[in-house]
Amino acid sequence: MIHNHWLNQILPLRSILLLLAIVGPSMGLNLAAASDKPNVLLICVDDLKPTLGCYGDPLAKTPNIDRLASRSVLFESAYCNQAVCSPSRNALLTGLRPQTLGIYDLGTNFRKSRPNAITMPQFFKQQGYHTAALGKIFHVGHGNGEDQASWSVPHFKANVVGYALPESKAPQGLTREEALFDNKSAAGLPRGAVIEAANVSDETYADGKIAQEAMLRLQQASQKPQEPFFLAVGFVKPHLPFVAPQKYWDLYQRDQFSLPSITKPPADAPAYAPTNWGELRQYQGIPQEGPLAEDLQKELIHGYYAATSYMDAQVGRVLDELDRLQLTDRTIVVLWGDHGWHLGDHGMWCKHSNYEQAARIPVLFSIPGSQKNVKTKALLETVDIYPTLCQLAGLPSPADIDGSSQVQVLSHPQSHLKDHVIHVYPRSPQGKGPILGRAIRTDRYRLVEWKGYGASPETAEYELYDYQADPLETENLASQQPAVVEQLKSLLARHPEAKPQIKASAATAKPAEATSPQKPTAKIDRVKLFASKDKNADGKLTHEEFMNNQPDGPAAAPRFIKFDTNKDGTLSQEEFVGGGSSRNNE
């Protein structure tokens, strides 16, 4: 039975939204009385770029997300704040950009920077909501963990890397060191197959289990209509490995997929700007160096689409249950992808860059009684979702965050509240040390400023791309269009200087290796040692380069894994120097 008191609240919503658009964003929007707040269903998807039917992808089979789009406002120009899982999710859940927190890696928990931060679910919890997390919401792993303060009940876990078939798993009977030398598994962790298509049920993999649990939680919530819920559901596909039941692979024919027309990095871009896609190289069947064969590229693209369709089906199960329980008309639904993914464009795979394919994300807002089946070109960044949801729910504005509410855009999709968004990605090129690429994206341009933390702008290198004239980013135009660069630098100047990556405190450091009896006492210049190992001078150490001339031989292999804090399959100078600062035999 639909709750009539809720319908009485939402039926005049169109009039309220129209009024809001007229008087401006300063007017608050209260969707519900304090005793009858709207529910929130936040759907987070790992590694999802806008390869969706509702975003105009002609190949994607995503009927359920498309159905959600038919009752939503779809943001065509939404961007993550950093194209890697943990910093992106920190931005969503804290409303703070990576450069505000000083966290750009996977392993550093946001509370090491802001111990008293009030996360989005924590804020809703303080306002009387029952908050729960299923699957991947915060990044858990690489030394990072869940945030108990955010949730009313314990987090429901998910396994990102999981297989149905024994032959897909990582080689058995090998030590970690032996697996690292196996050509079938690349440097880093000895992971399993990069793809899997098995005749199994949806519940065999993590996303099926997450959908099943989400349906159960919705059923439980329907029994307590007096208690609003904030349910965060985190699906893990299409994250690597590309695994999905066979029926989702069968939705596509391999020859449907075309390879990217641009297979090289942008001309005149800094050599360190592209990603080296080390994450992909950690899986079996992927060469550790060089480009991929065309057949393998098509197989991976096929796998990405199949995994996306599998995830879409799980979203559909959750939406169907929301409808069946008659909760749809009192629930705000937001779908968000944490970052994009390179599918061979510019010769790149995975995320880990400031380019369009890594930074652009899908974002949908479905609000009861509001705008339906409309698209907006208004710019949005991940940090904006927190304050927008708060205003939609009639909650007070959260304090001390970077994002800004986009409720006016939701009421009037032709409006534009932002003239730019900002996102970042760190690098450690040889001879430069740690630097950060701060990217300003407007409706037409992207400017990337590469420089050291706190360094003078005169030391910066720049990238400039014009998406009207060159939508595929074939050439860095910074040297050709200095006037445009200066114009965009004025937008960048509005932002405070980025904080460097925070360091773990001495109390949390692990001293076990420092007490090794094999440790020499002589001090080594690790910057010079890095340069001597970096044979191709690309600013990164592969596993092979790291292992070359190691005094303790294969016993050094686990240290590569330990030092590789961002798990991209290579070591930057910062990772090499910082990770082994107490050792001499690297």
C-alpha positions in Angstrom: 0.0 0.0 0.0 1.4 3.4 -0.9 1.6 5.8 2.0 -0.9 8.6 1.3 0.8 11.0 3.7 4.0 10.7 1.6 2.0 11.3 -1.6 0.5 14.4 -0.1 4.1 15.7 0.4 5.4 14.9 -3.1 2.4 15.7 -5.4 3.1 19.4 -5.4 6.8 18.9 -5.9 6.8 20.1 -9.5 5.4 23.5 -8.4 8.0 23.7 -5.6 10.8 22.9 -8.1 9.6 25.4 -10.5 9.5 28.1 -7.8 13.0 27.0 -6.7 14.3 27.5 -10.2 12.9 31.0 -10.3 14.0 32.3 -6.9 17.5 30.6 -7.1 19.5 28.0 -5.3 19.5 29.8 -1.9 16.0 28.6 -1.2 15.9 25.3 0.6 14.0 22.4 -0.8 12.2 20.3 1.9 10.8 17.1 0.3 9.4 15.8 3.5 8.3 16.8 6.9 10.7 16.0 9.8 8.5 13.0 10.8 8.4 11.6 7.3 11.7 11.9 5.5 12.4 10.4 2.1 14.4 7.2 1.9 17.7 7.2 0.0 19.0 4.4 -2.2 22.6 5.1 -3.2 23.9 2.7 -5.9 27.6 2.8 -6.4 29.2 1.0 -9.3 32.9 0.2 -9.5 34.9 1.2 -12.7 31.7 2.1 -14.6 32.1 4.6 -17.4 29.1 5.8 -19.3 28.9 2.6 -21.5 25.1 2.6 -21.0 22.2 2.8 -23.3 20.8 5.9 -21.6 24.1 7.6 -22.3 23.8 6.9 -26.0 26.0 3.8 -26.2 24.5 1.8 -29.2 26.0 -1.5 -28.1 25.3 -1.5 -24.3 22.6 -3.8 -23.1 21.6 -2.0 -19.9 17.8 -2.0 -19.8 17.5 -1.6 -16.0 19.8 1.4 -15.6 18.1 2.8 -18.8 14.7 2.3 -17.0 16.1 4.2 -14.0 17.2 7.0 -16.3 13.6 7.2 -17.7 12.6 8.5 -14.3 15.7 10.5 -13.5 17.8 13.5 -14.3 20.9 12.3 -16.1 24.1 14.3 -15.8 26.0 14.1 -19.1 28.9 16.1 -17.8 29.7 14.4 -14.4 33.3 13.8 -13.3 35.0 12.0 -10.5 37.5 13.8 -8.3 40.3 11.3 -8.9 40.2 8.2 -11.2 41.0 5.6 -8.6 38.7 3.8 -6.2 39.5 5.0 -2.7 40.1 8.7 -3.2 37.0 8.8 -5.4 34.9 7.2 -2.8 36.3 9.4 -0.1 35.1 12.4 -2.2 31.6 10.9 -2.5 31.2 10.0 1.2 33.0 13.0 2.9 32.3 15.7 0.3 36.1 16.5 0.4 38.4 16.4 -2.6 41.6 14.3 -2.6 43.7 17.5 -2.5 41.8 18.7 0.5 42.4 15.5 2.4 45.9 14.9 1.1 45.0 11.3 0.2 45.6 10.0 -3.3 46.4 6.3 -2.6 44.3 3.2 -1.8 45.6 2.4 1.6 45.3 5.6 3.6 42.0 6.0 5.5 40.4 9.4 5.3 40.2 9.7 9.1 44.0 9.9 9.2 43.5 13.3 7.6 40.1 14.3 9.0 39.4 12.2 12.2 36.3 14.2 13.0 34.8 14.3 9.5 31.1 13.6 9.3 30.5 11.3 6.3 27.3 11.5 4.3 25.8 8.3 5.8 27.0 9.4 9.2 25.2 12.7 8.7 22.0 11.0 7.7 22.3 8.6 10.7 22.5 11.7 13.0 19.3 12.9 11.4 17.4 9.7 12.3 18.1 7.5 9.3 18.9 3.8 9.5 22.1 3.6 7.4 23.6 0.4 5.9 26.3 -0.5 3.4 26.3 -3.5 1.1 29.2 -4.4 -1.1 31.8 -1.8 -2.1 31.1 1.6 -0.7 34.2 2.7 1.1 37.4 1.2 -0.3 38.3 -1.8 1.9 41.7 -3.3 1.3 45.3 -2.4 0.7 45.4 -1.5 4.4 42.3 0.6 4.3 39.1 -0.4 6.2 35.4 0.3 6.8 34.1 3.3 8.7 31.9 2.0 11.6 30.7 5.5 12.5 28.9 5.8 9.2 26.6 2.8 9.6 23.8 1.7 11.9 24.7 -2.0 11.3 27.8 -3.8 10.2 28.9 -3.5 6.6 27.9 -6.4 4.3 31.2 -7.4 2.5 31.8 -8.2 -1.1 34.7 -9.9 -2.9 35.8 -7.9 -5.9 38.0 -10.7 -7.3 36.0 -13.9 -7.4 35.7 -16.8 -9.8 33.3 -19.6 -10.4 35.7 -22.0 -12.2 38.8 -23.5 -10.6 40.9 -23.1 -13.7 40.3 -19.3 -13.5 42.0 -18.9 -10.2 45.6 -17.9 -9.6 48.1 -20.7 -10.1 48.0 -23.1 -7.2 51.1 -24.7 -5.5 53.3 -21.6 -6.2 54.8 -19.4 -3.6 54.2 -15.7 -4.0 57.7 -15.2 -5.2 57.4 -18.0 -7.8 54.1 -16.6 -9.0 55.7 -13.3 -9.6 58.2 -14.9 -11.9 55.5 -16.7 -13.8 55.0 -15.0 -17.2 51.3 -15.8 -17.0 50.8 -13.6 -14.0 52.2 -10.1 -14.1 54.1 -8.2 -11.5 52.2 -7.5 -8.3 49.8 -10.0 -6.9 49.5 -13.4 -8.5 46.0 -12.9 -9.7 43.9 -15.3 -11.8 42.2 -15.1 -15.2 41.3 -11.7 -16.6 38.0 -12.9 -17.9 35.5 -15.7 -17.1 32.2 -16.8 -18.7 30.6 -19.6 -16.8 27.2 -21.2 -16.9 26.3 -20.3 -13.4 23.5 -18.3 -11.6 23.8 -14.6 -10.9 24.3 -15.3 -7.2 27.5 -17.2 -7.9 29.4 -13.9 -8.1 29.5 -11.1 -5.6 27.0 -8.7 -7.3 24.3 -11.3 -7.3 24.8 -11.8 -3.6 24.8 -8.0 -3.0 21.5 -7.6 -4.9 20.0 -10.5 -3.0 21.0 -8.9 0.3 19.7 -5.4 -0.9 16.3 -6.9 -1.6 16.2 -8.4 1.9 17.2 -5.1 3.5 14.4 -3.3 1.5 11.9 -5.9 2.8 13.1 -5.2 6.4 12.8 -1.5 5.8 9.3 -1.8 4.5 8.3 -3.1 7.9 9.4 0.1 9.6 7.9 2.9 7.5 8.4 5.3 10.5 12.2 4.9 10.1 13.7 6.4 6.9 16.6 4.4 5.4 19.9 5.3 3.7 20.9 2.2 1.9 24.2 2.2 0.0 24.5 -0.7 -2.4 28.0 -1.1 -4.0 28.2 -3.3 -7.1 31.8 -4.4 -8.0 31.4 -5.1 -11.7 32.7 -4.1 -14.2 35.8 -4.0 -12.1 38.5 -6.5 -13.2 38.5 -9.4 -13.6 35.7 -9.3 -16.2 33.6 -12.2 -14.9 29.9 -12.8 -15.6 27.5 -15.6 -16.2 27.6 -16.9 -19.8 24.2 -15.5 -20.7 25.5 -11.9 -20.3 28.4 -12.6 -22.7 25.9 -14.0 -25.1 24.2 -10.6 -25.3 27.0 -9.5 -27.6 28.9 -10.8 -30.6 32.7 -10.2 -30.5 32.7 -8.7 -34.0 30.3 -6.0 -32.9 33.2 -4.3 -31.1 35.6 -1.9 -32.8 39.0 -1.0 -31.6 39.7 2.6 -30.7 40.9 4.8 -33.6 43.4 6.7 -31.4 46.0 4.3 -30.0 48.7 6.7 -28.9 48.9 9.2 -26.1 48.2 12.8 -27.1 50.9 14.5 -29.1 53.1 16.8 -27.0 51.7 15.5 -23.7 54.2 15.0 -20.9 55.6 11.4 -21.0 54.4 10.8 -17.5 50.7 11.9 -18.1 49.4 8.6 -19.5 48.7 5.5 -17.3 50.8 2.5 -17.8 47.8 0.2 -16.9 49.8 -2.0 -14.5 46.6 -3.1 -12.8 45.6 -5.1 -15.9 49.0 -6.6 -16.3 48.6 -8.4 -12.9 46.2 -10.9 -14.5 47.0 -14.1 -16.3 47.2 -13.9 -20.1 48.2 -10.2 -20.1 51.7 -9.5 -21.3 53.8 -7.6 -18.8 55.1 -5.2 -21.4 54.0 -3.7 -24.7 50.6 -3.4 -26.4 47.8 -6.0 -26.5 47.0 -8.1 -29.6 43.8 -7.1 -31.3 42.0 -10.3 -30.5 42.8 -9.8 -26.8 41.6 -6.2 -26.9 38.3 -7.2 -28.3 38.0 -10.0 -25.8 38.5 -7.4 -23.0 36.1 -5.0 -24.4 33.5 -7.8 -24.8 34.2 -8.7 -21.1 33.7 -5.1 -19.9 30.3 -4.9 -21.6 29.3 -8.4 -20.4 30.2 -7.5 -16.8 28.3 -4.2 -17.2 25.2 -6.0 -18.4 25.5 -8.5 -15.5 25.7 -5.6 -13.0 22.8 -3.9 -14.7 20.6 -7.0 -14.1 21.4 -6.8 -10.4 20.4 -3.1 -10.3 17.2 -4.2 -12.0 16.5 -6.8 -9.2 16.9 -4.1 -6.6 14.7 -1.6 -8.4 12.0 -4.3 -9.0 12.0 -5.0 -5.3 11.7 -1.3 -4.5 8.7 -1.2 -6.8 7.1 -4.4 -5.4 7.3 -3.1 -1.9 5.8 0.2 -3.0 8.8 2.2 -1.7 9.6 3.9 -5.0 7.4 6.8 -4.5 9.1 7.7 -1.3 12.7 6.9 -2.2 15.4 9.1 -3.8 17.6 6.9 -5.9 21.1 8.0 -7.0 23.3 5.9 -9.3 27.0 6.8 -9.4 30.1 5.4 -11.1 33.3 5.9 -9.1 35.4 6.7 -12.2 35.7 5.8 -15.9 37.9 3.3 -17.6 40.2 3.3 -20.6 39.2 0.6 -23.1 42.3 0.8 -25.3 41.9 4.5 -26.2 45.3 6.2 -26.5 46.8 2.7 -26.1 45.7 2.8 -22.4 43.6 0.5 -20.2 42.2 0.8 -16.7 41.8 4.2 -15.0 44.7 6.1 -13.3 44.8 9.2 -15.5 43.3 12.7 -15.9 41.9 12.0 -19.4 38.3 12.0 -20.4 37.7 8.3 -20.5 39.0 7.9 -16.9 37.4 11.0 -15.4 33.9 11.1 -16.8 31.3 9.1 -14.9 27.5 8.3 -15.0 25.3 10.1 -12.4 21.5 9.7 -12.2 19.2 11.3 -9.7 15.7 9.9 -9.5 13.4 12.0 -7.2 9.8 11.1 -6.5 7.4 13.5 -8.3 10.2 15.4 -9.9 11.8 15.7 -13.4 11.8 12.5 -15.4 13.7 11.3 -18.4 15.7 14.5 -18.9 19.3 15.1 -19.4 21.4 18.0 -18.3 24.8 19.2 -19.6 25.5 21.0 -16.3 28.9 20.2 -14.8 28.9 18.1 -11.7 31.7 16.5 -9.6 31.5 13.7 -7.1 31.7 16.0 -4.1 28.5 17.7 -5.1 26.4 14.6 -4.4 26.6 14.8 -0.6 25.1 18.3 -0.2 22.6 17.7 -3.0 21.2 14.7 -1.3 21.0 16.5 2.0 19.0 19.4 0.5 16.7 17.0 -1.3 16.0 15.2 2.0 15.3 18.5 3.7 18.3 18.2 6.0 20.6 21.1 7.0 23.5 21.9 4.9 26.6 19.9 5.9 29.5 22.0 7.1 33.1 22.2 5.9 32.8 20.3 2.7 34.0 21.1 -0.8 30.8 20.2 -2.8 27.8 22.4 -3.6 24.2 21.4 -3.9 22.9 20.9 -7.5 19.2 20.9 -6.6 18.6 23.9 -8.8 19.9 21.9 -11.8 17.6 19.0 -10.8 14.7 21.4 -10.9 15.8 23.2 -14.1 18.1 21.0 -16.1 19.1 23.8 -18.5 20.7 25.8 -15.7 24.4 25.7 -15.0 25.7 26.3 -11.4 29.4 25.5 -12.1 31.7 26.9 -14.8 34.2 24.1 -14.1 34.9 21.1 -12.1 38.3 19.9 -10.8 39.9 16.5 -10.6 43.5 15.3 -9.9 45.9 12.5 -10.4 49.5 12.1 -8.9 52.6 11.0 -10.6 56.3 10.6 -9.6 58.4 11.1 -12.8 62.1 10.5 -12.6 63.9 13.7 -11.7 60.8 15.5 -10.6 59.7 13.6 -7.5 56.0 13.6 -6.5 53.9 15.9 -8.6 50.1 16.3 -9.0 48.1 16.9 -12.1 45.3 19.2 -11.2 42.7 19.2 -14.0 40.1 21.9 -14.7 37.3 20.7 -16.9 34.9 23.3 -18.4 32.1 22.5 -20.9 34.7 22.9 -23.7 38.3 22.5 -22.3 40.4 20.6 -19.9 43.6 22.2 -18.5 46.0 20.0 -16.5 48.6 21.6 -14.4 51.5 19.3 -13.4 53.8 20.5 -10.6 55.1 19.6 -7.2 53.0 20.1 -4.1 53.4 23.8 -3.1 55.7 24.5 -6.0 55.6 27.7 -7.9 53.2 27.8 -10.9 56.3 28.8 -13.0 57.6 25.2 -12.6 54.4 23.7 -14.0 53.9 21.8 -17.2 50.5 22.1 -18.8 48.1 20.0 -21.0 45.2 21.7 -22.8 42.5 19.8 -24.8 39.7 21.4 -26.8 36.7 19.0 -26.9 34.9 20.9 -29.5 37.8 20.9 -32.0 39.5 17.7 -30.8 37.1 15.4 -28.8 39.5 12.5 -28.9 42.3 14.3 -27.2 44.8 13.8 -30.0 47.1 16.8 -29.2 48.1 18.8 -26.3 47.4 22.4 -27.3 48.9 24.2 -24.3 51.8 25.7 -26.3 49.6 26.7 -29.2 46.8 28.5 -27.2 48.5 30.4 -24.3 45.5 32.8 -24.0 43.2 29.8 -23.2 45.7 28.4 -20.8 45.8 31.7 -18.9 42.0 31.9 -18.8 41.8 28.4 -17.3 44.6 29.0 -14.9 42.5 31.8 -13.4 39.8 29.1 -12.6 42.5 26.9 -11.1 43.6 29.8 -8.9 40.3 29.8 -7.2 41.3 26.5 -5.6 43.6 26.2 -2.6 47.0 24.6 -3.1 46.8 20.8 -3.0 48.0 19.0 0.1 50.8 16.4 -0.4 50.0 12.7 0.4 49.8 12.4 4.2 52.2 9.9 5.8 51.3 7.2 8.3 52.3 8.1 11.9 55.3 6.4 13.4 53.0 4.6 15.8 51.3 2.9 12.8 54.4 2.1 10.9 55.4 -1.6 10.7 59.0 -2.0 11.8 59.3 -5.8 11.1 61.5 -5.5 8.1 63.8 -3.0 9.8 64.8 -5.6 12.3 65.8 -8.2 9.7 69.2 -9.6 10.5 70.1 -9.3 6.8 69.9 -5.5 6.9 73.2 -3.8 6.1 74.1 -0.8 8.1 75.5 1.4 5.3 73.1 4.1 4.1 72.1 4.1 0.4 70.8 7.1 -1.6 67.5 5.5 -2.7 66.8 8.2 -5.3 70.1 7.3 -7.1 69.3 3.6 -6.7 65.9 4.2 -8.2 67.5 5.9 -11.2 70.0 3.1 -11.7 67.2 0.5 -11.7 64.9 2.5 -14.0 66.6 1.3 -17.2 64.1 2.8 -19.6 63.9 6.1 -17.7 60.0 6.1 -17.6 59.8 7.1 -13.9 58.4 3.6 -12.9 60.0 0.4 -11.9 58.5 -2.8 -13.2 58.8 -6.0 -11.2 61.7 -7.1 -13.4 63.6 -3.8 -12.9 63.0 -4.0 -9.2 64.3 -7.6 -8.9 67.4 -7.0 -10.9 70.6 -7.4 -8.8 68.7 -7.9 -5.6 71.2 -9.2 -2.9 68.6 -11.5 -1.4 67.1 -12.7 -4.7 63.5 -14.0 -4.7 63.1 -13.1 -1.1 62.8 -9.4 -2.2 59.7 -10.1 -4.2 57.2 -9.5 -1.4 58.7 -6.1 -0.8 57.6 -5.1 -4.3 54.0 -5.9 -3.4 54.4 -4.0 -0.1 55.9 -0.9 -1.7 53.3 -0.8 -4.5 50.8 1.2 -2.4 48.5 2.1 -5.3 48.6 -1.5 -6.7 49.2 -0.4 -10.3 51.9 -3.1 -10.8 54.8 -0.7 -10.8 56.8 1.4 -8.3 57.0 5.2 -8.6 60.1 6.9 -7.2 58.0 8.0 -4.2 56.9 4.4 -3.5 60.4 3.1 -3.9 62.1 5.6 -1.7 59.4 5.8 1.0 58.7 2.1 1.1 62.3 1.1 1.5 63.7 4.0 3.5 64.7 1.7 6.3 66.3 -0.9 4.0 69.4 -1.0 1.8 69.0 -4.1 -0.3 66.3 -3.1 -2.8 
